[in-house]
Amino acid sequence: MMNELKSKIHDEVNGIDYILVADYYIPITELPEDDDRLIVK
């Protein structure tokens, strides 16, 4: 029997949310809206 994977999970240890993409959980990250720093390469 195959277990159904959740589309989103929350890690209580580090406080990070993850989203399921294909077979991998990727952390959901966002930049703060009030951050005025320039992002350059």
C-alpha positions as CSV (number, residue, x, y, z in Angstrom):
1,M,0.0,0.0,0.0
2,M,1.4,3.4,-1.0
3,N,1.2,6.3,1.5
4,E,-0.2,9.6,0.3
5,L,2.3,12.4,0.7
6,K,1.1,15.7,2.1
7,S,1.4,18.7,-0.3
8,K,2.7,21.0,2.6
9,I,4.4,20.1,5.8
10,H,5.7,22.2,8.8
11,D,8.9,21.3,10.7
12,E,8.3,22.1,14.3
13,V,12.1,21.9,15.1
14,N,13.2,24.7,12.7
15,G,9.9,26.4,12.0
16,I,10.2,26.0,8.2
17,D,7.3,25.1,5.9
18,Y,7.9,22.8,3.0
19,I,6.0,22.2,-0.2
20,L,6.0,18.9,-2.2
21,V,7.4,19.2,-5.7
22,A,7.5,15.9,-7.6
23,D,9.2,13.6,-5.0
24,Y,11.0,16.3,-3.0
25,Y,10.0,18.7,-0.2
26,I,11.3,22.2,-1.0
27,P,11.5,24.9,1.7
28,I,9.0,27.8,1.2
29,T,11.0,31.0,1.5
30,E,10.1,34.6,0.9
31,L,12.0,37.9,1.1
32,P,10.7,40.3,3.7
33,E,8.6,43.0,2.0
34,D,10.1,45.9,4.0
35,D,13.8,45.0,3.1
36,D,15.2,47.8,0.9
37,R,18.6,46.1,0.3
38,L,19.7,45.8,-3.4
39,I,20.0,42.2,-4.6
40,V,22.8,41.9,-7.2
41,K,24.9,39.2,-8.6
